[in-house]
Amino acid sequence: MSASKGVWLFAALLLIAAIGGRGETVPCKVKDVEQGKVCVCTADYCDYLENPTLTDVTEFALVSSSKQGLRFATSSGHFEAGAKYTVQDYVEPVPEAKNETIFSRLLDQALASAFILESRESNITRYVTLKVNRSKTHQTMEGFGGSYTGAVSYLVDNFKQSELADHLYKSFYAEEGLGFNLMRISIGGCDFDLSAWAYAEEEGNTELDGMDELDERDVLRVGHIKRLVEVSAVKNLRIKGAAWSAPPWMKTNNRWTGFGRLKKQYYQTWADYHLKWLKLMQDNGLPIWAISTGNEPLNGIFFMYFVQFMSMGWTPQTQAVWLNDYLGPTIRNSEFKDIVLFGNDDQRYSFPHWFKMMNYTRPNSVDYLDGLSLHWYWDEIFGNSLIDETTAYAPDKLLIVSESCIGDKPWQRAAPVLGSWERAEKYSRAFLQNIQHGFHGWIDWNIILDEEGGPNYVDNTVDAPVIANTTTNEEFYKQPMFYAMGHFSKLVPEGSIRVDALPSNVNLDSVAFLRPDKKIAAVLFNSGRADLDITVVDSERGQFTVNVPAKSIHTLLYS
Protein backbone atom coordinates (compact mmCIF):
# COMPACT_ATOMS: atom_id res chain seq x y z
CA MET A 1 0.00 0.00 0.00
CA SER A 2 1.37 3.45 -0.88
CA ALA A 3 1.93 6.08 1.82
CA SER A 4 -0.84 8.30 0.43
CA LYS A 5 -3.34 5.43 0.39
CA GLY A 6 -2.36 4.60 3.97
CA VAL A 7 -3.16 8.14 5.05
CA TRP A 8 -6.59 8.07 3.43
CA LEU A 9 -7.42 4.68 4.91
CA PHE A 10 -6.40 5.83 8.37
CA ALA A 11 -8.45 9.01 7.95
CA ALA A 12 -11.47 6.99 6.85
CA LEU A 13 -11.17 4.78 9.93
CA LEU A 14 -11.04 7.85 12.14
CA LEU A 15 -14.10 9.22 10.39
CA ILE A 16 -16.05 6.00 10.96
CA ALA A 17 -15.07 6.08 14.64
CA ALA A 18 -16.17 9.70 14.95
CA ILE A 19 -19.57 8.94 13.44
CA GLY A 20 -20.27 5.50 14.88
CA GLY A 21 -18.40 5.54 18.21
CA ARG A 22 -19.49 6.68 21.63
CA GLY A 23 -19.18 10.28 20.53
CA GLU A 24 -16.72 11.25 23.26
CA THR A 25 -13.93 12.38 20.91
CA VAL A 26 -14.62 15.97 19.84
CA PRO A 27 -11.86 18.08 18.22
CA CYS A 28 -10.65 21.41 19.57
CA LYS A 29 -12.40 24.48 18.22
CA VAL A 30 -9.24 26.50 17.63
CA LYS A 31 -9.11 30.25 18.16
CA ASP A 32 -6.07 32.41 17.40
CA VAL A 33 -5.24 34.74 20.29
CA GLU A 34 -2.46 37.08 21.40
CA GLN A 35 0.28 34.47 22.00
CA GLY A 36 -0.90 31.40 20.13
CA LYS A 37 -4.02 29.27 20.12
CA VAL A 38 -6.73 28.31 22.60
CA CYS A 39 -9.64 25.87 22.38
CA VAL A 40 -13.08 27.44 22.74
CA CYS A 41 -15.84 25.77 24.78
CA THR A 42 -19.47 26.86 24.80
CA ALA A 43 -22.60 25.34 26.29
CA ASP A 44 -23.17 23.27 23.15
CA TYR A 45 -19.56 22.50 22.11
CA CYS A 46 -16.39 21.48 23.93
CA ASP A 47 -13.47 19.28 22.90
CA TYR A 48 -12.91 15.85 24.45
CA LEU A 49 -10.77 12.80 23.72
CA GLU A 50 -11.99 9.30 24.37
CA ASN A 51 -9.14 7.32 25.88
CA PRO A 52 -7.38 5.26 23.18
CA THR A 53 -7.98 1.52 22.97
CA LEU A 54 -5.43 -0.97 21.68
CA THR A 55 -6.43 -3.86 19.42
CA ASP A 56 -3.35 -6.07 19.92
CA VAL A 57 -0.17 -6.27 21.96
CA THR A 58 2.02 -4.73 19.26
CA GLU A 59 -0.13 -1.63 18.75
CA PHE A 60 0.60 1.74 20.31
CA ALA A 61 -1.39 4.97 20.49
CA LEU A 62 0.10 8.44 20.53
CA VAL A 63 -1.65 11.58 21.80
CA SER A 64 0.02 14.77 20.56
CA SER A 65 -0.04 18.52 21.25
CA SER A 66 2.21 21.17 19.74
CA LYS A 67 2.98 24.87 19.71
CA GLN A 68 1.74 25.04 16.14
CA GLY A 69 -1.74 23.91 17.18
CA LEU A 70 -2.17 20.17 17.76
CA ARG A 71 -4.39 19.55 20.78
CA PHE A 72 -4.67 15.90 21.86
CA ALA A 73 -4.42 14.67 18.26
CA THR A 74 -4.39 10.86 18.20
CA SER A 75 -2.53 8.39 16.00
CA SER A 76 -1.54 4.74 16.21
CA GLY A 77 1.03 2.30 14.89
CA HIS A 78 2.84 -0.92 15.76
CA PHE A 79 6.07 -2.04 17.36
CA GLU A 80 8.05 -3.59 14.55
CA ALA A 81 11.68 -3.53 13.50
CA GLY A 82 12.36 -0.73 11.05
CA ALA A 83 8.92 0.87 11.45
CA LYS A 84 8.98 4.66 11.30
CA TYR A 85 6.03 7.01 11.72
CA THR A 86 5.75 10.77 11.41
CA VAL A 87 3.34 12.93 13.39
CA GLN A 88 1.65 15.44 11.10
CA ASP A 89 1.72 18.84 12.80
CA TYR A 90 -1.25 21.18 12.85
CA VAL A 91 -2.11 22.85 9.55
CA GLU A 92 -4.19 26.01 9.47
CA PRO A 93 -7.61 25.09 8.04
CA VAL A 94 -8.62 26.34 4.63
CA PRO A 95 -11.41 28.96 4.86
CA GLU A 96 -14.79 27.23 4.83
CA ALA A 97 -16.17 26.70 1.34
CA LYS A 98 -19.82 27.18 0.54
CA ASN A 99 -20.29 23.54 -0.41
CA GLU A 100 -18.39 22.16 2.61
CA THR A 101 -20.15 19.26 4.30
CA ILE A 102 -19.96 17.61 7.68
CA PHE A 103 -18.22 14.70 5.96
CA SER A 104 -15.49 16.89 4.49
CA ARG A 105 -14.90 18.71 7.76
CA LEU A 106 -14.54 15.43 9.68
CA LEU A 107 -12.23 14.10 7.00
CA ASP A 108 -10.05 17.22 7.22
CA GLN A 109 -9.87 16.81 11.01
CA ALA A 110 -8.94 13.16 10.63
CA LEU A 111 -6.22 13.93 8.10
CA ALA A 112 -4.81 16.66 10.34
CA SER A 113 -4.07 14.20 13.14
CA ALA A 114 -3.08 11.09 11.12
CA PHE A 115 0.37 9.59 10.92
CA ILE A 116 2.05 9.74 7.54
CA LEU A 117 4.45 6.94 6.67
CA GLU A 118 7.07 9.18 5.13
CA SER A 119 9.24 11.99 6.50
CA ARG A 120 7.95 15.52 6.10
CA GLU A 121 10.29 18.22 4.94
CA SER A 122 12.25 19.75 7.81
CA ASN A 123 15.31 21.93 7.99
CA ILE A 124 16.71 20.05 10.97
CA THR A 125 15.97 16.63 12.46
CA ARG A 126 17.66 15.40 15.62
CA TYR A 127 17.75 11.84 16.94
CA VAL A 128 17.29 10.14 20.30
CA THR A 129 16.73 6.64 21.65
CA LEU A 130 14.36 6.18 24.57
CA LYS A 131 14.82 2.97 26.55
CA VAL A 132 11.82 1.97 28.67
CA ASN A 133 12.60 -0.63 31.32
CA ARG A 134 9.36 -1.69 33.00
CA SER A 135 11.22 -3.97 35.42
CA LYS A 136 12.87 -1.04 37.22
CA THR A 137 10.14 0.62 39.29
CA HIS A 138 9.90 3.75 41.43
CA GLN A 139 7.03 5.59 43.17
CA THR A 140 3.30 4.89 42.87
CA MET A 141 1.23 7.82 41.65
CA GLU A 142 -1.65 9.19 43.73
CA GLY A 143 -2.98 11.30 40.86
CA PHE A 144 -3.40 14.83 39.54
CA GLY A 145 -5.87 17.64 40.17
CA GLY A 146 -6.78 21.30 40.43
CA SER A 147 -8.19 23.67 43.05
CA TYR A 148 -11.77 24.83 43.59
CA THR A 149 -11.47 28.25 45.19
CA GLY A 150 -14.04 30.96 45.87
CA ALA A 151 -12.97 32.57 42.60
CA VAL A 152 -13.93 29.40 40.74
CA SER A 153 -17.29 29.29 42.52
CA TYR A 154 -17.97 32.90 41.59
CA LEU A 155 -17.12 32.45 37.91
CA VAL A 156 -19.08 29.22 37.53
CA ASP A 157 -22.09 30.74 39.28
CA ASN A 158 -22.08 33.52 36.69
CA PHE A 159 -22.16 31.21 33.67
CA LYS A 160 -25.37 31.82 31.75
CA GLN A 161 -25.88 28.13 30.98
CA SER A 162 -25.40 25.24 33.39
CA GLU A 163 -24.15 23.14 30.47
CA LEU A 164 -21.05 25.35 30.31
CA ALA A 165 -20.21 24.50 33.92
CA ASP A 166 -20.72 20.83 33.15
CA HIS A 167 -18.21 21.11 30.30
CA LEU A 168 -15.70 22.71 32.70
CA TYR A 169 -16.13 19.87 35.19
CA LYS A 170 -15.92 17.12 32.59
CA SER A 171 -12.94 18.76 30.89
CA PHE A 172 -10.90 18.30 34.06
CA TYR A 173 -12.34 15.29 35.86
CA ALA A 174 -14.03 12.99 33.30
CA GLU A 175 -12.16 10.15 31.59
CA GLU A 176 -12.63 11.89 28.24
CA GLY A 177 -11.19 15.03 29.87
CA LEU A 178 -7.94 15.19 31.84
CA GLY A 179 -8.88 12.35 34.17
CA PHE A 180 -8.11 14.35 37.34
CA ASN A 181 -8.84 12.69 40.69
CA LEU A 182 -7.32 15.16 43.20
CA MET A 183 -8.70 18.51 44.35
CA ARG A 184 -7.59 21.19 46.80
CA ILE A 185 -9.97 23.51 48.62
CA SER A 186 -9.42 26.11 51.31
CA ILE A 187 -10.68 25.66 54.86
CA GLY A 188 -12.49 28.98 55.04
CA GLY A 189 -11.23 31.61 52.63
CA CYS A 190 -8.08 32.27 50.60
CA ASP A 191 -6.81 35.10 48.41
CA PHE A 192 -8.88 33.81 45.48
CA ASP A 193 -12.10 34.84 47.18
CA LEU A 194 -14.12 38.04 47.10
CA SER A 195 -13.08 38.78 50.69
CA ALA A 196 -11.26 37.18 53.61
CA TRP A 197 -13.38 34.83 55.71
CA ALA A 198 -13.34 31.92 58.13
CA TYR A 199 -15.74 29.91 60.21
CA ALA A 200 -16.31 31.03 63.82
CA GLU A 201 -15.27 34.64 63.18
CA GLU A 202 -17.10 35.91 66.27
CA GLU A 203 -14.69 37.17 68.93
CA GLY A 204 -14.05 34.56 71.62
CA ASN A 205 -16.11 31.78 70.00
CA THR A 206 -13.95 29.06 71.54
CA GLU A 207 -16.78 26.53 71.34
CA LEU A 208 -16.82 27.08 67.57
CA ASP A 209 -20.56 27.53 67.56
CA GLY A 210 -22.05 27.57 64.09
CA MET A 211 -19.60 25.14 62.54
CA ASP A 212 -22.32 22.53 62.18
CA GLU A 213 -23.71 24.46 59.20
CA LEU A 214 -22.06 25.46 55.93
CA ASP A 215 -21.14 29.08 55.41
CA GLU A 216 -23.10 30.46 52.43
CA ARG A 217 -19.89 30.54 50.39
CA ASP A 218 -19.33 26.86 51.04
CA VAL A 219 -22.98 26.10 50.27
CA LEU A 220 -22.22 27.29 46.74
CA ARG A 221 -18.86 25.55 46.47
CA VAL A 222 -20.00 22.22 47.92
CA GLY A 223 -22.98 22.23 45.57
CA HIS A 224 -20.69 22.85 42.60
CA ILE A 225 -18.29 20.07 43.58
CA LYS A 226 -21.11 17.57 44.06
CA ARG A 227 -22.35 18.47 40.58
CA LEU A 228 -18.79 18.01 39.29
CA VAL A 229 -18.71 14.48 40.71
CA GLU A 230 -22.08 13.71 39.18
CA VAL A 231 -21.41 14.89 35.62
CA SER A 232 -17.75 13.84 35.37
CA ALA A 233 -18.26 10.38 36.91
CA VAL A 234 -14.87 10.76 38.62
CA LYS A 235 -14.35 7.45 40.38
CA ASN A 236 -12.36 8.44 43.43
CA LEU A 237 -12.26 12.18 44.04
CA ARG A 238 -9.68 12.91 46.73
CA ILE A 239 -10.08 16.35 48.29
CA LYS A 240 -7.28 18.02 50.24
CA GLY A 241 -8.13 20.92 52.55
CA ALA A 242 -5.82 23.65 53.83
CA ALA A 243 -6.43 26.72 56.00
CA TRP A 244 -4.95 30.09 55.07
CA SER A 245 -5.68 31.71 58.42
CA ALA A 246 -7.50 31.26 61.69
CA PRO A 247 -10.14 33.88 62.57
CA PRO A 248 -8.30 37.09 63.60
CA TRP A 249 -9.29 36.81 67.26
CA MET A 250 -7.20 33.63 67.57
CA LYS A 251 -4.07 35.40 66.27
CA THR A 252 -1.37 37.49 67.92
CA ASN A 253 -1.96 40.50 65.64
CA ASN A 254 -5.79 40.20 65.44
CA ARG A 255 -5.61 40.59 61.65
CA TRP A 256 -6.13 38.40 58.59
CA THR A 257 -2.59 39.04 57.36
CA GLY A 258 0.72 40.50 58.47
CA PHE A 259 3.09 39.25 61.15
CA GLY A 260 0.62 37.12 63.03
CA ARG A 261 0.74 33.69 64.64
CA LEU A 262 -1.77 31.51 66.46
CA LYS A 263 -2.06 32.37 70.15
CA LYS A 264 -0.92 29.44 72.29
CA GLN A 265 -4.16 29.41 74.28
CA TYR A 266 -5.99 28.55 71.05
CA TYR A 267 -3.82 25.64 69.92
CA GLN A 268 -6.50 23.11 70.90
CA THR A 269 -9.29 25.31 69.55
CA TRP A 270 -7.57 25.45 66.16
CA ALA A 271 -7.18 21.65 66.16
CA ASP A 272 -10.88 21.31 67.03
CA TYR A 273 -11.68 23.73 64.18
CA HIS A 274 -10.11 21.32 61.69
CA LEU A 275 -11.96 18.37 63.19
CA LYS A 276 -15.30 20.20 63.01
CA TRP A 277 -14.62 21.18 59.41
CA LEU A 278 -13.96 17.56 58.46
CA LYS A 279 -17.27 16.52 60.00
CA LEU A 280 -19.08 19.45 58.37
CA MET A 281 -17.88 18.43 54.92
CA GLN A 282 -18.71 14.78 55.51
CA ASP A 283 -22.21 15.60 56.77
CA ASN A 284 -22.78 17.59 53.59
CA GLY A 285 -21.77 14.78 51.27
CA LEU A 286 -18.18 15.83 50.60
CA PRO A 287 -15.77 13.47 52.37
CA ILE A 288 -12.23 14.80 52.72
CA TRP A 289 -9.15 12.75 51.84
CA ALA A 290 -6.46 14.94 53.41
CA ILE A 291 -5.68 18.15 55.23
CA SER A 292 -2.42 20.02 55.71
CA THR A 293 -0.95 21.89 58.66
CA GLY A 294 -1.70 25.21 56.92
CA ASN A 295 -1.02 27.14 53.75
CA GLU A 296 2.45 28.72 53.37
CA PRO A 297 3.34 29.19 57.06
CA LEU A 298 6.31 31.43 56.29
CA ASN A 299 4.03 34.13 54.82
CA GLY A 300 3.13 35.26 58.33
CA ILE A 301 6.73 35.20 59.55
CA PHE A 302 9.05 36.55 56.84
CA PHE A 303 6.99 37.68 53.86
CA MET A 304 4.26 39.78 55.48
CA TYR A 305 5.43 42.92 53.64
CA PHE A 306 4.82 41.24 50.29
CA VAL A 307 1.83 39.02 51.09
CA GLN A 308 -1.37 41.00 51.60
CA PHE A 309 -3.79 38.08 51.60
CA MET A 310 -4.95 35.76 54.39
CA SER A 311 -2.01 34.11 56.11
CA MET A 312 -0.90 32.83 59.49
CA GLY A 313 2.70 32.39 60.52
CA TRP A 314 4.34 29.27 61.87
CA THR A 315 7.92 28.34 62.54
CA PRO A 316 8.88 24.68 62.39
CA GLN A 317 9.25 24.75 66.17
CA THR A 318 5.75 26.09 66.89
CA GLN A 319 4.18 23.89 64.22
CA ALA A 320 5.85 20.85 65.76
CA VAL A 321 4.25 21.64 69.12
CA TRP A 322 0.80 22.19 67.57
CA LEU A 323 1.00 19.05 65.45
CA ASN A 324 2.48 16.78 68.10
CA ASP A 325 0.49 17.95 71.13
CA TYR A 326 -2.81 19.07 69.60
CA LEU A 327 -3.70 18.45 65.94
CA GLY A 328 -2.14 14.99 65.64
CA PRO A 329 -3.78 13.48 68.74
CA THR A 330 -7.09 15.25 68.02
CA ILE A 331 -7.33 13.77 64.52
CA ARG A 332 -5.88 10.33 65.26
CA ASN A 333 -8.24 9.82 68.22
CA SER A 334 -11.33 10.81 66.24
CA GLU A 335 -13.60 9.20 63.66
CA PHE A 336 -11.30 10.79 61.07
CA LYS A 337 -8.22 8.96 62.33
CA ASP A 338 -7.40 7.71 58.82
CA ILE A 339 -7.33 11.17 57.24
CA VAL A 340 -4.08 11.88 55.39
CA LEU A 341 -2.05 14.63 57.09
CA PHE A 342 0.32 16.72 54.97
CA GLY A 343 3.02 18.99 56.33
CA ASN A 344 4.42 22.34 55.23
CA ASP A 345 2.39 23.36 52.11
CA ASP A 346 5.16 25.85 51.32
CA GLN A 347 8.12 26.42 49.02
CA ARG A 348 11.00 24.10 48.18
CA TYR A 349 13.53 26.26 50.05
CA SER A 350 12.04 25.13 53.37
CA PHE A 351 12.75 21.43 52.60
CA PRO A 352 14.05 19.38 54.43
CA HIS A 353 15.15 21.78 57.17
CA TRP A 354 11.55 22.40 58.23
CA PHE A 355 10.94 18.76 59.12
CA LYS A 356 14.31 18.27 60.78
CA MET A 357 13.61 21.25 63.05
CA MET A 358 10.14 19.89 63.84
CA ASN A 359 11.63 16.61 65.01
CA TYR A 360 14.33 18.44 66.94
CA THR A 361 11.62 20.39 68.81
CA ARG A 362 9.28 17.43 69.33
CA PRO A 363 11.06 14.14 68.64
CA ASN A 364 9.16 12.07 66.08
CA SER A 365 6.48 14.75 65.61
CA VAL A 366 6.83 14.28 61.85
CA ASP A 367 5.54 10.73 62.36
CA TYR A 368 2.05 12.25 62.52
CA LEU A 369 2.48 13.32 58.89
CA ASP A 370 1.60 10.96 56.05
CA GLY A 371 2.91 13.31 53.40
CA LEU A 372 4.82 16.48 52.59
CA SER A 373 3.29 19.02 50.24
CA LEU A 374 5.19 21.56 48.19
CA HIS A 375 4.40 24.75 46.28
CA TRP A 376 6.38 25.10 43.06
CA TYR A 377 6.96 28.86 42.97
CA TRP A 378 10.72 28.91 43.56
CA ASP A 379 11.69 25.58 42.02
CA GLU A 380 13.74 27.21 39.27
CA ILE A 381 16.00 28.84 41.86
CA PHE A 382 16.18 26.13 44.53
CA GLY A 383 17.38 22.89 43.01
CA ASN A 384 16.44 19.24 43.09
CA SER A 385 19.02 18.46 45.77
CA LEU A 386 16.62 19.77 48.41
CA ILE A 387 14.00 17.26 47.28
CA ASP A 388 16.54 14.43 47.19
CA GLU A 389 17.64 15.33 50.72
CA THR A 390 14.00 15.30 51.83
CA THR A 391 13.24 11.87 50.38
CA ALA A 392 16.41 10.55 52.01
CA TYR A 393 15.36 12.03 55.36
CA ALA A 394 11.71 10.92 55.15
CA PRO A 395 11.55 8.12 52.56
CA ASP A 396 8.13 6.84 53.60
CA LYS A 397 6.19 10.08 53.03
CA LEU A 398 3.90 10.96 50.15
CA LEU A 399 5.26 13.89 48.16
CA ILE A 400 2.84 16.10 46.23
CA VAL A 401 2.94 19.49 44.62
CA SER A 402 -0.14 21.15 46.12
CA GLU A 403 -0.13 24.51 44.33
CA SER A 404 1.19 25.80 41.00
CA CYS A 405 0.44 28.71 38.70
CA ILE A 406 2.30 31.26 36.60
CA GLY A 407 2.27 35.03 37.05
CA ASP A 408 3.47 35.27 40.65
CA LYS A 409 6.96 36.61 39.91
CA PRO A 410 7.86 40.29 39.39
CA TRP A 411 9.33 39.40 35.98
CA GLN A 412 6.19 37.56 34.86
CA ARG A 413 2.96 39.04 33.56
CA ALA A 414 0.59 38.71 36.54
CA ALA A 415 -2.37 37.81 34.35
CA PRO A 416 -3.40 35.24 31.76
CA VAL A 417 -1.35 35.15 28.57
CA LEU A 418 -3.81 33.58 26.18
CA GLY A 419 -2.32 30.88 23.98
CA SER A 420 1.13 30.87 25.60
CA TRP A 421 2.99 27.70 24.62
CA GLU A 422 5.97 28.91 26.68
CA ARG A 423 3.90 28.69 29.86
CA ALA A 424 2.76 25.20 28.85
CA GLU A 425 6.41 24.22 28.48
CA LYS A 426 7.16 25.55 31.96
CA TYR A 427 4.46 23.24 33.31
CA SER A 428 5.79 20.29 31.33
CA ARG A 429 9.34 20.75 32.60
CA ALA A 430 8.16 21.08 36.19
CA PHE A 431 5.95 17.99 36.00
CA LEU A 432 8.80 15.96 34.52
CA GLN A 433 11.36 17.20 37.01
CA ASN A 434 9.26 16.60 40.11
CA ILE A 435 7.97 13.19 39.02
CA GLN A 436 11.49 12.10 38.12
CA HIS A 437 12.53 13.05 41.67
CA GLY A 438 9.88 10.97 43.38
CA PHE A 439 6.69 13.03 43.63
CA HIS A 440 3.47 11.03 43.88
CA GLY A 441 1.00 13.65 42.67
CA TRP A 442 0.31 17.21 41.57
CA ILE A 443 -2.53 19.63 42.37
CA ASP A 444 -2.63 22.80 40.29
CA TRP A 445 -4.13 26.09 41.52
CA ASN A 446 -7.45 27.56 40.23
CA ILE A 447 -9.03 25.44 37.49
CA ILE A 448 -10.48 28.62 35.94
CA LEU A 449 -9.94 32.37 36.29
CA ASP A 450 -11.19 35.48 34.48
CA GLU A 451 -9.38 37.48 31.81
CA GLU A 452 -7.52 39.50 34.46
CA GLY A 453 -6.40 36.45 36.42
CA GLY A 454 -8.94 36.76 39.23
CA PRO A 455 -11.18 37.48 40.98
CA ASN A 456 -8.81 37.96 43.91
CA TYR A 457 -9.66 40.29 46.77
CA VAL A 458 -6.10 41.69 46.98
CA ASP A 459 -5.44 41.68 43.19
CA ASN A 460 -2.95 38.83 43.49
CA THR A 461 -3.74 37.86 39.90
CA VAL A 462 -2.13 34.98 37.98
CA ASP A 463 -2.70 32.69 34.98
CA ALA A 464 -4.80 29.51 34.87
CA PRO A 465 -5.27 26.52 32.52
CA VAL A 466 -8.80 27.70 31.64
CA ILE A 467 -9.89 31.33 31.23
CA ALA A 468 -13.52 32.49 31.37
CA ASN A 469 -14.96 35.04 28.98
CA THR A 470 -16.71 37.25 31.53
CA THR A 471 -17.92 39.69 28.88
CA THR A 472 -20.51 37.15 27.75
CA ASN A 473 -20.25 34.42 30.44
CA GLU A 474 -21.05 32.04 27.60
CA GLU A 475 -17.66 30.51 26.82
CA PHE A 476 -14.27 29.63 28.22
CA TYR A 477 -10.84 29.03 26.70
CA LYS A 478 -8.59 26.04 27.28
CA GLN A 479 -5.01 27.22 27.41
CA PRO A 480 -1.97 25.22 26.20
CA MET A 481 -1.23 24.67 29.92
CA PHE A 482 -4.44 22.64 30.15
CA TYR A 483 -3.19 20.18 27.53
CA ALA A 484 0.34 20.10 28.98
CA MET A 485 -1.07 18.89 32.31
CA GLY A 486 -3.32 16.43 30.50
CA HIS A 487 -0.37 14.71 28.86
CA PHE A 488 0.61 13.56 32.35
CA SER A 489 -2.81 13.00 33.94
CA LYS A 490 -5.07 11.65 31.23
CA LEU A 491 -3.45 8.26 30.64
CA VAL A 492 -1.76 7.91 34.05
CA PRO A 493 -4.48 6.78 36.48
CA GLU A 494 -4.14 6.52 40.23
CA GLY A 495 -2.00 3.51 41.13
CA SER A 496 0.35 3.81 38.15
CA ILE A 497 3.99 3.08 38.97
CA ARG A 498 6.85 5.06 37.49
CA VAL A 499 9.35 2.95 35.57
CA ASP A 500 12.69 3.77 34.01
CA ALA A 501 12.54 5.81 30.80
CA LEU A 502 16.05 6.87 29.82
CA PRO A 503 16.67 9.04 26.72
CA SER A 504 20.07 8.77 25.10
CA ASN A 505 20.57 12.55 24.96
CA VAL A 506 19.11 15.88 26.05
CA ASN A 507 16.94 16.34 22.96
CA LEU A 508 14.11 14.48 24.74
CA ASP A 509 12.74 14.61 28.26
CA SER A 510 10.55 11.73 29.32
CA VAL A 511 8.87 9.85 32.14
CA ALA A 512 7.04 6.52 31.93
CA PHE A 513 4.55 4.59 34.03
CA LEU A 514 3.28 1.04 34.37
CA ARG A 515 -0.47 1.44 34.75
CA PRO A 516 -2.71 -0.81 36.89
CA ASP A 517 -3.95 -2.44 33.65
CA LYS A 518 -0.29 -3.33 32.88
CA LYS A 519 -0.09 -0.91 29.94
CA ILE A 520 2.79 1.54 29.63
CA ALA A 521 2.16 5.28 29.40
CA ALA A 522 5.15 7.46 28.54
CA VAL A 523 5.33 11.24 28.21
CA LEU A 524 7.64 12.45 25.42
CA PHE A 525 8.60 16.14 25.52
CA ASN A 526 10.44 17.75 22.60
CA SER A 527 11.11 21.34 23.70
CA GLY A 528 13.67 21.94 20.94
CA ARG A 529 13.30 23.93 17.73
CA ALA A 530 13.99 20.89 15.55
CA ASP A 531 11.94 17.85 14.64
CA LEU A 532 12.98 14.77 16.57
CA ASP A 533 13.29 11.13 15.58
CA ILE A 534 12.52 9.12 18.73
CA THR A 535 13.36 5.42 18.66
CA VAL A 536 11.36 3.84 21.48
CA VAL A 537 12.91 0.63 22.79
CA ASP A 538 10.86 -1.32 25.33
CA SER A 539 12.47 -4.08 27.39
CA GLU A 540 9.62 -6.46 26.48
CA ARG A 541 7.80 -5.08 23.45
CA GLY A 542 10.52 -4.23 20.94
CA GLN A 543 11.01 -0.93 19.14
CA PHE A 544 9.74 1.58 16.57
CA THR A 545 10.65 5.12 15.53
CA VAL A 546 8.42 8.17 15.47
CA ASN A 547 9.27 11.60 14.12
CA VAL A 548 7.66 14.38 16.17
CA PRO A 549 7.56 18.11 15.39
CA ALA A 550 9.50 20.80 17.18
CA LYS A 551 7.94 22.27 20.31
CA SER A 552 5.60 19.37 21.01
CA ILE A 553 4.56 17.00 23.79
CA HIS A 554 3.11 13.50 23.43
CA THR A 555 1.74 10.67 25.53
CA LEU A 556 2.51 7.17 24.28
CA LEU A 557 0.31 4.22 25.32
CA TYR A 558 1.03 0.56 24.63
CA SER A 559 0.66 -2.90 26.17
Disulfide bonds with the S-S distance in Angstrom:
Cys28-Cys39 2.00
Cys41-Cys46 2.03
